[in-house]
């Protein structure tokens, strides 16, 4: 029988990279069994031994930051500076959990009529992580660091275009001192995932990806009564109110929109601005977007690399084209360049309205959609007029009022005032509505994959 291979492609040059063999079903089942067995011993290691391995992972990440950044550049087109920043953030999250896991997982006494009662936090078991390509190290490490510290084992099913990163991540955790099989990568196709979810030795599933993928995984895991955490993307609004500092707001929006070439779930995808400021915002957004260099991700001067795959670039071009046909105005970009690579230029659309892809869908690329509102109240209505609810930002000189809007009005898991949405190891991260459920990061993320156990002693 011929071995099936997955071929990596450099999205900046279209040149082929390494090929990776797809695991046969029997090999997958054997690996899942080995990982479940390894977790039984790992969960009983002292917590300080587990967190020491997480801390060693942080040190290795800092040592290897350039090599890992170059790997991401080759596999999915991330510019080197952003790749190195991603690795630094991975080290940070490891350091955070190495330092805080003991306190977060310590038993919590509760006064009852018992002689003694408390809440204990024990690992669930083996967690399957289905991860995307856009932040190929960060998405994995931000899940793995708390899950492993808590005593779980991890199986990674990574996106097929970043299997080199998946291989490197397995080696990273092994080098950090994890026992064999506690963290393993499953080099499998999407159609092999359902069988893994149904395996009795897999206790939970976490996925970052599309709504369609999340619904499929949730259905499979639900049928098997398994815990899930889903982060399903977003179409984040950045609301520029009438009293905002326009220059500061636009700078933040454009920075957010172009992080990772616009291929970020929490990018500023919809810039909602009151009509009185629309022309000023349009001019400033165009100026700022035009200033960013598009090119080879290996060149330190490059700010925006290619889209990760040609099919993704082509879908983005379709969304822009259909939005223009639907009545949006193209202020910048919008033309697929000739030549090799899955490049797409920084693009600005205005006059965006319901019924257009730029309003209704998630645009995963360097495309800013400007939406005009009648007034502040209308702008907030538009911000919430989406099936997503991952992040939202509001810009206003009234900080107290902005805080109230973030708490009471905006429908999202993360709401920022006078700053663009970002993740932070110290704060929980996740969404509502079509952006999924559950939380990663912070104390809440550490407790997602534990048995929150009541202990009562009469």
C-alpha positions as CSV (number, residue, x, y, z in Angstrom):
1,X,0.0,0.0,0.0
2,X,1.4,3.4,-1.0
3,X,2.1,5.8,1.9
4,X,0.0,9.0,1.8
5,X,2.1,12.1,2.1
6,X,1.2,15.8,2.9
7,X,3.3,18.2,1.0
8,X,4.2,21.6,2.5
9,X,4.3,24.6,0.2
10,X,6.0,27.9,0.8
11,X,3.2,30.5,0.3
12,X,5.6,33.3,-0.6
13,X,7.4,31.4,-3.4
14,X,5.1,28.4,-4.2
15,X,8.1,26.2,-3.7
16,X,7.5,22.7,-2.2
17,X,8.9,22.0,1.2
18,X,9.2,18.8,3.2
19,X,6.6,16.0,2.9
20,X,5.0,14.3,5.9
21,X,3.4,10.8,6.0
22,X,-0.2,10.5,7.1
23,X,-0.6,8.1,10.0
24,X,-2.6,4.9,9.4
25,X,-5.7,4.4,11.5
26,X,-4.1,1.5,13.5
27,X,-1.0,3.7,14.3
28,X,-3.3,6.5,15.5
29,X,-5.2,4.1,17.8
30,X,-2.0,2.8,19.2
31,X,-0.6,6.3,19.8
32,X,-3.8,7.3,21.6
33,X,-3.6,4.3,23.8
34,X,0.1,5.0,24.7
35,X,-0.7,8.6,25.5
36,X,-3.6,7.6,27.8
37,X,-1.3,5.2,29.6
38,X,1.4,7.9,29.9
39,X,-1.2,10.4,31.3
40,X,-1.9,8.0,34.2
41,X,1.6,8.4,35.4
42,X,2.0,12.1,34.6
43,X,-1.1,13.1,36.6
44,X,0.6,11.6,39.7
45,X,3.8,13.5,39.3
46,X,4.2,16.3,41.9
47,X,2.8,19.5,40.6
48,X,6.2,21.2,40.9
49,X,7.7,18.6,38.5
50,X,5.0,19.3,36.0
51,X,5.4,23.1,36.2
52,X,9.2,22.7,36.0
53,X,8.8,21.1,32.6
54,X,6.6,24.0,31.5
55,X,9.2,26.4,32.7
56,X,11.9,24.5,30.7
57,X,9.7,24.8,27.6
58,X,9.8,28.6,28.1
59,X,13.5,28.6,28.2
60,X,13.8,26.4,25.0
61,X,11.4,28.7,23.2
62,X,13.5,31.7,23.9
63,X,16.6,29.8,22.7
64,X,15.0,28.7,19.5
65,X,12.9,31.8,18.6
66,X,14.7,32.5,15.3
67,X,14.6,29.0,14.1
68,X,10.9,28.6,14.9
69,X,10.2,32.0,13.3
70,X,11.9,30.9,10.1
71,X,9.9,27.7,10.1
72,X,6.6,29.6,10.4
73,X,7.7,32.0,7.6
74,X,8.4,29.0,5.3
75,X,5.2,27.1,6.1
76,X,2.5,29.9,6.4
77,X,4.2,33.1,5.5
78,X,4.5,34.9,8.8
79,X,7.1,37.8,8.7
80,X,10.1,37.0,10.9
81,X,9.5,39.8,13.4
82,X,6.0,38.6,14.0
83,X,7.2,35.0,14.2
84,X,9.8,35.9,16.9
85,X,7.1,37.9,18.8
86,X,4.8,34.8,18.7
87,X,7.6,32.6,20.2
88,X,8.2,35.2,22.9
89,X,4.5,35.2,23.8
90,X,4.6,31.4,23.9
91,X,7.5,31.6,26.4
92,X,5.5,34.1,28.4
93,X,2.4,31.9,28.7
94,X,4.6,29.0,29.8
95,X,6.3,31.2,32.5
96,X,2.9,32.4,33.6
97,X,1.5,28.9,34.3
98,X,4.8,27.7,35.7
99,X,4.5,30.4,38.3
100,X,0.7,30.4,39.0
101,X,-0.5,26.8,38.5
102,X,0.1,25.8,42.1
103,X,-2.0,28.6,43.5
104,X,-4.8,28.1,41.0
105,X,-5.0,24.4,41.5
106,X,-4.7,24.4,45.3
107,X,-7.7,23.0,47.1
108,X,-10.3,25.6,48.0
109,X,-11.9,25.1,51.5
110,X,-15.6,25.8,51.7
111,X,-17.4,26.2,55.0
112,X,-20.4,23.8,55.2
113,X,-21.9,21.6,57.9
114,X,-19.3,19.0,57.2
115,X,-16.3,18.4,59.4
116,X,-14.3,19.3,56.3
117,X,-15.3,20.2,52.8
118,X,-13.3,21.6,49.9
119,X,-13.0,21.8,46.2
120,X,-10.1,19.9,44.5
121,X,-8.9,20.3,40.9
122,X,-7.8,17.1,39.2
123,X,-6.9,16.5,35.6
124,X,-9.5,15.1,33.1
125,X,-7.1,12.9,31.2
126,X,-6.1,13.0,27.5
127,X,-7.2,16.2,25.6
128,X,-7.3,16.3,21.8
129,X,-6.3,19.7,20.4
130,X,-7.4,20.6,16.9
131,X,-5.4,23.7,16.0
132,X,-5.2,26.2,13.1
133,X,-2.3,27.4,11.0
134,X,-2.5,31.2,11.6
135,X,-0.6,31.1,14.9
136,X,0.9,27.7,14.7
137,X,3.0,27.8,17.9
138,X,0.9,30.2,20.0
139,X,-2.4,28.4,19.6
140,X,-0.9,25.1,20.6
141,X,1.3,26.3,23.5
142,X,-1.5,28.5,25.1
143,X,-3.6,25.3,25.3
144,X,-0.8,22.9,26.2
145,X,1.0,24.8,29.0
146,X,-2.0,24.9,31.3
147,X,-3.4,21.5,30.3
148,X,0.0,19.8,30.9
149,X,0.6,21.7,34.1
150,X,-2.7,20.4,35.4
151,X,-1.7,16.8,34.7
152,X,-3.4,16.1,31.5
153,X,-1.8,14.6,28.4
154,X,-2.1,16.2,25.0
155,X,-2.7,15.0,21.4
156,X,-2.3,17.6,18.7
157,X,-4.0,17.5,15.4
158,X,-2.5,20.5,13.6
159,X,-3.5,22.1,10.3
160,X,-1.9,20.2,7.4
161,X,0.0,23.2,6.0
162,X,2.0,23.5,9.3
163,X,3.0,20.0,10.0
164,X,6.6,21.1,10.3
165,X,5.6,23.3,13.2
166,X,3.6,20.3,14.6
167,X,6.7,18.2,14.5
168,X,8.8,20.9,16.1
169,X,6.2,21.3,18.9
170,X,6.4,17.6,19.8
171,X,10.1,17.8,19.9
172,X,10.0,21.0,22.0
173,X,7.9,19.4,24.8
174,X,10.0,16.2,24.7
175,X,13.2,18.3,25.1
176,X,11.5,20.2,28.0
177,X,11.4,16.9,29.9
178,X,7.9,15.6,29.4
179,X,7.8,11.8,29.7
180,X,7.4,9.9,26.4
181,X,3.9,10.1,24.9
182,X,2.5,12.8,27.2
183,X,2.5,15.3,24.3
184,X,2.2,13.7,20.8
185,X,1.3,15.0,17.4
186,X,-1.2,13.0,15.3
187,X,-0.3,13.5,11.6
188,X,-3.9,12.8,10.4
189,X,-6.4,14.1,7.9
190,X,-9.6,15.8,8.9
191,X,-11.6,12.6,8.1
192,X,-9.7,10.7,10.7
193,X,-10.6,13.1,13.5
194,X,-14.1,11.7,14.3
195,X,-12.7,8.3,15.2
196,X,-10.2,9.9,17.6
197,X,-12.9,11.9,19.3
198,X,-14.9,8.8,19.9
199,X,-12.1,6.8,21.4
200,X,-12.8,6.2,25.1
201,X,-9.3,7.3,26.2
202,X,-9.8,10.8,24.9
203,X,-11.6,12.8,27.6
204,X,-11.9,16.3,26.0
205,X,-11.4,18.3,22.9
206,X,-10.3,21.8,22.2
207,X,-10.6,23.4,18.8
208,X,-9.6,26.8,17.3
209,X,-11.0,27.2,13.8
210,X,-14.1,27.9,11.8
211,X,-17.7,27.8,12.9
212,X,-18.3,24.9,10.6
213,X,-15.5,22.9,12.1
214,X,-16.6,23.8,15.6
215,X,-20.1,22.7,15.1
216,X,-18.9,19.3,13.7
217,X,-16.5,18.7,16.6
218,X,-19.1,19.8,19.2
219,X,-21.6,17.4,17.7
220,X,-19.2,14.5,17.8
221,X,-17.9,15.3,21.3
222,X,-21.5,15.9,22.5
223,X,-22.6,12.5,21.3
224,X,-19.7,11.0,23.3
225,X,-20.4,13.3,26.3
226,X,-16.9,14.9,26.2
227,X,-15.9,18.3,27.3
228,X,-15.1,20.9,24.6
229,X,-13.7,24.3,24.4
230,X,-14.2,26.1,21.1
231,X,-12.7,29.3,19.7
232,X,-14.3,29.9,16.4
233,X,-13.1,33.2,15.0
234,X,-14.7,36.6,14.8
235,X,-15.5,39.7,12.9
236,X,-14.4,42.1,15.6
237,X,-15.8,45.7,15.5
238,X,-13.7,48.7,16.3
239,X,-16.1,51.5,17.2
240,X,-14.9,55.0,16.7
241,X,-17.3,57.3,18.6
242,X,-17.9,61.0,17.9
243,X,-15.5,62.2,20.7
244,X,-12.7,59.8,19.8
245,X,-9.1,60.7,19.2
246,X,-9.2,59.8,15.5
247,X,-5.5,59.5,14.9
248,X,-4.9,57.3,17.8
249,X,-8.0,55.2,17.0
250,X,-7.0,54.7,13.4
251,X,-3.4,53.8,14.3
252,X,-4.8,51.1,16.7
253,X,-7.3,49.8,14.1
254,X,-4.7,49.5,11.3
255,X,-2.2,47.8,13.6
256,X,-4.8,45.3,14.6
257,X,-6.0,44.8,11.1
258,X,-2.6,43.9,9.8
259,X,-1.3,41.7,12.5
260,X,-0.3,38.4,10.9
261,X,-1.3,39.8,7.5
262,X,-4.8,40.2,8.8
263,X,-5.1,36.5,9.5
264,X,-6.1,36.8,13.1
265,X,-9.4,36.0,14.8
266,X,-9.3,39.2,16.8
267,X,-8.2,41.6,14.1
268,X,-10.1,44.8,13.7
269,X,-12.2,43.5,10.8
270,X,-15.0,46.1,10.9
271,X,-14.2,49.8,11.6
272,X,-17.5,51.4,12.6
273,X,-17.4,55.1,12.6
274,X,-20.0,57.9,13.1
275,X,-20.8,59.7,9.8
276,X,-19.4,63.0,11.0
277,X,-15.9,61.4,11.2
278,X,-16.2,59.1,8.2
279,X,-14.2,61.0,5.6
280,X,-11.4,61.8,8.1
281,X,-11.2,58.1,9.1
282,X,-11.2,56.9,5.5
283,X,-8.3,59.1,4.6
284,X,-6.3,58.1,7.6
285,X,-6.9,54.4,7.2
286,X,-5.9,54.5,3.5
287,X,-2.8,56.4,4.4
288,X,-1.8,54.0,7.2
289,X,-2.6,50.8,5.2
290,X,-0.7,52.0,2.1
291,X,2.5,52.6,4.3
292,X,3.0,48.9,5.1
293,X,5.4,46.9,3.0
294,X,4.2,43.6,1.5
295,X,6.7,41.0,0.5
296,X,9.0,38.2,1.4
297,X,8.4,37.1,5.0
298,X,12.1,36.3,5.4
299,X,13.0,40.0,4.7
300,X,13.2,41.9,8.1
301,X,11.6,44.9,6.4
302,X,8.4,43.1,5.5
303,X,5.4,44.1,7.4
304,X,2.8,42.0,5.6
305,X,3.6,38.6,4.2
306,X,1.5,36.3,1.9
307,X,-1.8,34.7,2.8
308,X,-1.1,31.2,4.1
309,X,-2.5,29.3,1.1
310,X,-3.7,30.2,-2.4
311,X,-7.3,28.9,-1.8
312,X,-7.5,31.2,1.2
313,X,-6.2,34.2,-0.8
314,X,-8.7,33.4,-3.6
315,X,-11.6,33.3,-1.2
316,X,-10.5,36.7,0.3
317,X,-10.4,38.2,-3.2
318,X,-13.9,36.8,-3.9
319,X,-15.2,38.4,-0.7
320,X,-13.8,41.8,-1.6
321,X,-15.1,41.5,-5.2
322,X,-18.6,40.5,-4.1
323,X,-18.7,43.4,-1.6
324,X,-17.8,45.9,-4.3
325,X,-20.4,44.4,-6.6
326,X,-22.9,44.8,-3.7
327,X,-22.2,48.5,-3.4
328,X,-19.0,48.9,-1.4
329,X,-16.4,51.4,-2.6
330,X,-12.8,50.3,-3.0
331,X,-10.4,52.9,-1.6
332,X,-7.2,50.9,-1.8
333,X,-5.9,47.6,-3.0
334,X,-8.3,44.9,-4.0
335,X,-6.2,43.5,-6.9
336,X,-4.5,40.1,-6.8
337,X,-0.9,40.6,-7.9
338,X,0.8,38.7,-10.7
339,X,3.6,36.3,-9.9
340,X,4.4,33.6,-7.4
341,X,3.1,33.5,-3.9
342,X,-0.4,33.9,-2.3
343,X,0.0,37.6,-1.8
344,X,-2.9,40.1,-1.4
345,X,-2.4,43.8,-0.9
346,X,-3.6,45.9,2.1
347,X,-7.1,46.8,1.0
348,X,-9.7,49.3,2.2
349,X,-13.4,49.1,1.6
350,X,-16.0,51.7,2.6
351,X,-19.7,52.0,2.3
352,X,-19.9,48.4,3.7
353,X,-23.4,47.4,4.5
354,X,-25.5,44.3,5.5
355,X,-25.6,41.7,2.7
356,X,-22.0,42.1,1.7
357,X,-19.3,39.6,2.7
358,X,-17.3,42.4,4.2
359,X,-20.2,43.0,6.7
360,X,-21.6,39.5,7.2
361,X,-18.5,37.3,7.0
362,X,-15.1,37.0,8.6
363,X,-12.4,38.4,6.2
364,X,-9.1,36.7,7.0
365,X,-6.6,38.9,5.4
366,X,-5.4,42.6,5.2
367,X,-8.8,44.1,4.3
368,X,-10.3,46.9,6.4
369,X,-14.0,47.4,6.1
370,X,-15.3,50.8,7.1
371,X,-19.0,51.0,8.1
372,X,-20.7,54.4,8.7
373,X,-23.1,54.9,11.5
374,X,-25.7,57.7,12.0
375,X,-24.5,58.4,15.6
376,X,-22.9,56.7,18.6
377,X,-26.0,54.6,19.4
378,X,-26.2,53.4,15.8
379,X,-22.5,52.5,15.9
380,X,-23.0,50.3,18.9
381,X,-25.9,48.7,17.3
382,X,-23.8,47.9,14.2
383,X,-21.0,46.6,16.4
384,X,-23.3,43.9,17.9
385,X,-25.0,43.2,14.5
386,X,-22.9,40.1,13.8
387,X,-23.1,36.4,14.5
388,X,-19.7,36.5,16.1
389,X,-18.7,37.6,19.6
390,X,-15.0,37.2,20.1
391,X,-13.7,40.7,20.7
392,X,-14.7,44.3,20.4
393,X,-13.0,47.7,20.9
394,X,-14.5,51.2,21.5
395,X,-12.6,54.4,21.1
396,X,-13.7,57.5,23.1
397,X,-12.3,60.3,25.2
398,X,-15.0,59.4,27.8
399,X,-13.1,56.6,29.5
400,X,-15.8,56.1,32.2
401,X,-18.5,55.9,29.5
402,X,-16.3,53.6,27.4
403,X,-15.9,51.2,30.4
404,X,-19.7,51.1,30.8
405,X,-20.1,50.3,27.1
406,X,-17.5,47.5,27.4
407,X,-19.2,46.0,30.4
408,X,-22.9,46.5,29.5
409,X,-23.3,47.0,25.8
410,X,-20.8,45.2,23.6
411,X,-21.5,41.5,23.0
412,X,-18.1,39.9,23.0
413,X,-15.8,37.8,25.2
414,X,-13.1,40.5,25.3
415,X,-13.9,44.2,25.2
416,X,-11.2,46.9,25.0
417,X,-11.4,50.7,25.5
418,X,-9.0,52.8,23.5
419,X,-6.9,49.8,22.6
420,X,-7.1,47.0,20.1
421,X,-8.1,43.5,21.2
422,X,-5.3,41.2,22.1
423,X,-4.8,38.1,24.2
424,X,-2.8,38.0,27.4
425,X,-1.8,35.0,29.5
426,X,-3.2,36.7,32.6
427,X,-6.7,37.3,31.2
428,X,-9.3,34.7,30.0
429,X,-9.8,34.6,26.3
430,X,-12.8,33.2,24.4
431,X,-16.1,34.2,22.8
432,X,-19.8,34.1,22.8
433,X,-22.4,33.6,20.0
434,X,-20.8,32.1,16.9
435,X,-17.3,32.6,18.3
436,X,-17.6,29.6,20.5
437,X,-17.6,28.9,24.2
438,X,-15.2,28.1,27.0
439,X,-12.1,30.0,27.9
440,X,-8.3,29.8,27.4
441,X,-5.6,31.6,29.4
442,X,-5.8,33.1,32.9
443,X,-7.1,31.0,35.9
444,X,-10.2,30.2,33.9
445,X,-8.2,28.6,31.1
446,X,-6.2,26.4,33.6
447,X,-9.5,25.1,35.1
448,X,-11.2,24.2,31.8
449,X,-9.7,20.8,31.6
450,X,-9.8,19.7,35.2
451,X,-12.4,17.8,37.3
452,X,-13.7,20.4,39.7
453,X,-14.3,17.9,42.5
454,X,-16.3,18.4,45.7
455,X,-14.8,16.6,48.7
456,X,-17.0,16.3,51.8
457,X,-15.9,14.7,55.0
458,X,-18.6,14.1,57.6
